[in-house]
Amino acid sequence: MNEDFLDKKLQERIQANALRSLIINKDKIDFCSNDYLGIVKNQLIEKSISHPLSHGSGGSRLLSGNYPLIEETENSIAAFHDAEAGLIFNSGYDANTGVLASVPQKNDTIIYDQLSHASLRDGIRLSFATSFSFLHNDTRNLEKKLAVARNNAQNLFVVTESVFSMDGDYAPLKAISDLCEKYNAALIVDEAHATGVVGQKGKGLVQQLHLQKKCFARIHTFGKACGAHGAIVLGSEKLKKYLVNFARTFIYSTALPPSAVEAIALSYQTFPTMEKERTHINELIGFFKNAQLPYRILPGQTPIQVVIIPGNEVVKKIAQTLQENHFDIRPILYPTVPKGQERLRMVLHSFNKVEEVEAVVALLSKAKS
Ligand SMILES: Cc1ncc(COP(=O)(O)O)c(C=O)c1O
């Protein structure tokens, strides 16, 4: 078949200096991965596996793919996060699309933070509910939208991340939760970048703020600080029963195999004990925030530190200089972020050293001069 029809959009990307391609970058100092605590780098899960388990589950959970380990793991993770029930999905993407496409109905309204992750956005697009965004972390704007929607919608849902993946800032969760209570809206929080990193034992921002009973659903993913793969949706037993019956990404997909679930269970035995690692990350964050940089740094206080360098071409060039100096720091380009907001996204890990951060700061200062 002639594939020329694919060229038009690819050419658009090339012209915008924004063509994506796959690269393998193993020999560099990692300021890029979501392996915040070094669980993957240091092979902590592999080291604690005593006997290999099956790499196949044999089917969907509703057919032949259910087994005791996956149910036990769901129950213990739900207990750890102080939730009534939990349901494991094959990825955070599946969890978010599964919940949002199945729970809100035609006469409902979903109001979501404008910077919500693509998996949340895609789930919302698949839903038959009405939807609109509110300005990033702007609770006044959210309240305005809630007030209007309350008059028209049957059920209202508010969707946010607790730590934003591209801006590295926290959501004002307490204020959002109060608004949800005032307007009788169900709160859905994606804790992907908070899991393992934020709060006591890495339980996440919701629990740090004691808001777990105020959330309708929480999504914790296992592919980031947990160093594994998959995700869990936490909520009531009723929500779990509903998702088992209606979430298509849960129903129509082969269940995670026992080997993957064992890795998740081992991660949940490991990361809660990693207080030293979390403390070190916080020290690195403090160090970076105090550095004198010739660029604007976004105000987030999380391991995702963002240096704004407008223009795809400029930010790509600076990222290339960093790469040539063996630092794996990636540029985030338009159209992933709005024009003028192009950036370096630097992820601080427990295994990064102060001297490495210092070297990055020096290179960034030199790049501007
Ligand atoms: C905020 C957020 N939610 C969900 C996901 C998807 O999780 P997963 O990688 O497990 O599919 C990501 C990952 O990129 C994310 O950053």
The ligand as an SDF file (V2000), in Angstrom:
LIG
                    3D

 16 16  0  0  0  0  0  0  0  0999 V2000
   -0.0300   11.7670   35.5100 C   0  0  0  0  0  0  0  0  0  0  0  0
    0.0560   10.4530   34.7960 C   0  0  0  0  0  0  0  0  0  0  0  0
   -1.0020    9.6210   34.8000 N   0  0  0  0  0  0  0  0  0  0  0  0
   -0.9840    8.4470   34.1860 C   0  0  0  0  0  0  0  0  0  0  0  0
    0.1290    8.0220   33.4840 C   0  0  0  0  0  0  0  0  0  0  0  0
    0.1030    6.7310   32.7770 C   0  0  0  0  0  0  0  0  0  0  0  0
    0.6600    5.7270   33.5710 O   0  0  0  0  0  0  0  0  0  0  0  0
    1.3210    4.4380   32.8880 P   0  0  0  0  0  0  0  0  0  0  0  0
    2.6700    4.8650   32.4110 O   0  0  0  0  0  0  0  0  0  0  0  0
    1.3420    3.4250   33.9890 O   0  0  0  0  0  0  0  0  0  0  0  0
    0.4290    4.0480   31.7610 O   0  0  0  0  0  0  0  0  0  0  0  0
    1.2720    8.8340   33.4700 C   0  0  0  0  0  0  0  0  0  0  0  0
    2.4950    8.3760   32.7620 C   0  0  0  0  0  0  0  0  0  0  0  0
    3.0200    8.9730   31.8870 O   0  0  0  0  0  0  0  0  0  0  0  0
    1.2330   10.0860   34.1210 C   0  0  0  0  0  0  0  0  0  0  0  0
    2.2860   10.9150   34.0930 O   0  0  0  0  0  0  0  0  0  0  0  0
  1  2  1  0
  2  3  1  0
  2 15  2  0
  3  4  2  0
  4  5  1  0
  5  6  1  0
  5 12  2  0
  6  7  1  0
  7  8  1  0
  8  9  2  0
  8 10  1  0
  8 11  1  0
 12 13  1  0
 12 15  1  0
 13 14  2  0
 15 16  1  0
M  END
$$$$
